[in-house]
Amino acid sequence: TFTKVDGPDLAVTKDDGVETLAPGEETTYAITVANHGSVDATGVALVDVLPPGTRFVSASDGAALDDGAADGAGDAATVIWPWFGLTAGEQRTVEVTVAVLDDAVAGAEILNRVAVEDDGTHGEDPTPGDNEDVDLDRVVVPVLEEPPPRPTPDPSGGGPLPRTGGDVAELAAWGGGLVAAG
């Protein structure tokens, strides 16, 4: 008889702890990969697909950025960690930091995707549905304080002159006095 041996049971979760981001703001995603199976996982490949509207800042544990431009296909930028192993019951957390572009508009989605798989040496993952995760944030543009209102001109004609700062009534009195004096 043939007995099926369950393979490693990988799962990945991702969270940056926020739901909104402002233009220019940085956020760091914690990505946790766990092996819930009773069999070791080898050749674990972890890939994070960076969201449009962001730029890569940094990543932990020797990860490298593939900006997608090398093949000319315009693929999304991805962060790729070196292959690693996870023993049964082990988990590992890595990080990736991105910055929202300065010209991001309010309401734009920042959707960051991550996926994990192993090399299959020790069998198939019995629950592949938890081998991907996403983190969704929305861009909010902070409301800037409005500038103070401009003072309205005095309807009587008094008040400072725009360029000299002198008072209109005072200058009129001086002018009238000079005219009378001849």
C-alpha positions as CSV (number, residue, x, y, z in Angstrom):
1,T,0.0,0.0,0.0
2,F,1.0,3.6,-0.6
3,T,0.9,6.1,2.3
4,K,0.9,9.8,1.4
5,V,3.3,11.8,3.4
6,D,2.3,15.4,3.9
7,G,4.8,17.9,2.8
8,P,5.9,21.1,4.5
9,D,2.9,23.4,5.2
10,L,4.2,26.9,4.4
11,A,2.1,30.0,5.2
12,V,3.0,33.7,4.9
13,T,1.5,36.8,6.5
14,K,2.3,40.4,5.9
15,D,1.4,43.6,7.7
16,D,2.8,47.2,8.0
17,G,0.5,48.1,11.0
18,V,-1.2,51.0,9.2
19,E,-4.1,51.5,6.9
20,T,-3.3,54.9,5.5
21,L,-0.2,56.5,4.1
22,A,0.6,60.0,3.0
23,P,2.6,61.0,-0.1
24,G,6.4,60.7,0.7
25,E,5.8,58.6,3.8
26,E,7.7,55.4,4.4
27,T,6.3,52.1,5.7
28,T,7.9,48.9,6.7
29,Y,6.1,45.6,6.2
30,A,6.8,42.6,8.5
31,I,6.6,39.4,6.5
32,T,6.4,36.2,8.5
33,V,6.9,32.8,6.8
34,A,6.0,29.7,8.9
35,N,6.2,26.0,8.4
36,H,3.1,24.5,10.1
37,G,3.9,21.1,8.7
38,S,5.6,18.1,10.3
39,V,8.2,18.0,7.5
40,D,11.1,20.4,6.9
41,A,10.9,22.8,4.0
42,T,14.0,23.4,1.8
43,G,14.6,25.8,-1.0
44,V,12.0,28.3,0.4
45,A,11.6,31.1,-2.1
46,L,10.0,34.4,-0.8
47,V,9.0,37.1,-3.2
48,D,7.4,40.5,-2.5
49,V,5.8,42.3,-5.4
50,L,6.0,46.0,-4.7
51,P,2.9,48.1,-5.3
52,P,2.8,50.7,-8.1
53,G,3.1,54.2,-6.6
54,T,5.9,53.3,-4.3
55,R,9.7,53.2,-4.5
56,F,11.9,50.6,-2.8
57,V,13.8,51.8,0.3
58,S,15.4,48.7,1.9
59,A,14.9,45.0,2.8
60,S,16.4,42.8,5.5
61,D,18.2,39.4,5.4
62,G,20.1,39.9,2.2
63,A,17.1,40.5,-0.1
64,A,17.7,42.0,-3.5
65,L,15.5,44.3,-5.7
66,D,14.6,43.2,-9.2
67,D,13.2,46.4,-10.7
68,G,11.6,44.6,-13.6
69,A,13.3,46.8,-16.2
70,A,16.0,44.3,-17.3
71,D,13.7,42.2,-19.4
72,G,12.0,45.2,-21.0
73,A,8.5,43.8,-20.2
74,G,7.9,46.5,-17.6
75,D,7.1,44.0,-14.9
76,A,6.5,45.2,-11.4
77,A,9.5,45.6,-9.1
78,T,10.0,42.7,-6.8
79,V,12.1,42.0,-3.7
80,I,13.6,38.5,-3.6
81,W,15.1,36.9,-0.6
82,P,17.9,34.2,-0.9
83,W,16.5,30.7,-0.6
84,F,16.4,29.3,2.9
85,G,15.1,26.3,4.8
86,L,12.5,26.1,7.6
87,T,12.3,23.1,9.9
88,A,8.9,21.8,10.9
89,G,7.3,24.3,13.2
90,E,9.8,27.1,12.5
91,Q,9.0,30.6,11.4
92,R,11.0,33.5,10.1
93,T,10.2,37.2,9.9
94,V,11.8,39.6,7.4
95,E,11.1,43.2,6.5
96,V,10.8,45.4,3.4
97,T,10.5,49.2,3.5
98,V,8.9,51.3,0.7
99,A,8.1,55.0,0.3
100,V,4.9,56.3,-1.2
101,L,5.7,58.6,-4.2
102,D,5.4,62.3,-3.6
103,D,2.8,62.7,-6.3
104,A,0.4,60.1,-5.0
105,V,-3.2,61.1,-5.1
106,A,-5.7,60.8,-2.3
107,G,-7.6,57.5,-2.4
108,A,-5.0,55.6,-4.3
109,E,-4.4,52.0,-3.2
110,I,-1.1,50.7,-2.1
111,L,-1.5,47.0,-2.5
112,N,1.6,45.0,-1.6
113,R,1.7,41.2,-2.4
114,V,3.9,38.5,-1.1
115,A,4.2,34.8,-2.0
116,V,6.2,31.9,-0.7
117,E,6.9,28.3,-1.9
118,D,9.5,25.7,-1.4
119,D,11.4,23.4,-3.9
120,G,9.0,20.5,-3.4
121,T,11.7,18.1,-2.3
122,H,9.8,16.9,0.7
123,G,6.3,16.8,-0.8
124,E,3.6,19.1,-1.8
125,D,2.2,21.8,0.5
126,P,-1.2,20.5,1.7
127,T,-2.6,24.0,2.0
128,P,-1.2,26.2,-0.8
129,G,-4.0,28.8,-0.3
130,D,-2.1,30.4,2.6
131,N,1.2,30.8,0.5
132,E,0.2,34.4,-0.5
133,D,-0.9,37.5,1.4
134,V,-1.6,41.1,0.7
135,D,-1.5,44.3,2.7
136,L,-3.8,47.1,1.5
137,D,-3.3,50.8,2.5
138,R,-4.9,53.9,1.0
139,V,-3.2,57.2,0.3
140,V,-4.5,60.2,2.3
141,V,-3.3,63.7,1.5
142,P,-3.1,65.8,4.7
143,V,-5.2,68.9,4.7
144,L,-2.9,71.9,5.0
145,E,-4.0,74.8,7.2
146,E,-5.5,77.6,5.2
147,P,-3.5,80.8,5.1
148,P,-4.9,83.7,7.2
149,P,-7.4,85.8,5.4
150,R,-6.1,89.0,3.8
151,P,-7.3,92.1,5.6
152,T,-10.0,94.0,3.8
153,P,-9.1,97.6,3.0
154,D,-10.6,100.4,5.1
155,P,-13.5,101.9,3.1
156,S,-12.8,105.4,4.6
157,G,-9.5,105.5,2.7
158,G,-7.4,105.4,5.9
159,G,-4.8,102.8,6.6
160,P,-1.4,102.0,5.3
161,L,-0.4,102.6,1.8
162,P,0.6,99.4,-0.1
163,R,4.2,100.3,-0.9
164,T,5.3,103.0,1.6
165,G,3.4,101.8,4.7
166,G,2.4,105.5,5.3
167,D,-1.1,106.4,6.4
168,V,-3.4,107.8,3.6
169,A,-5.1,110.3,5.9
170,E,-1.7,111.5,7.3
171,L,-0.2,112.0,3.8
172,A,-3.4,113.8,2.6
173,A,-3.1,116.2,5.5
174,W,0.6,116.9,4.7
175,G,-0.2,117.3,1.1
176,G,-3.1,119.7,1.9
177,G,-0.8,121.7,4.2
178,L,1.9,122.0,1.6
179,V,-0.6,123.2,-1.0
180,A,-2.0,125.8,1.3
181,A,1.5,127.0,2.2
182,G,2.1,127.4,-1.5
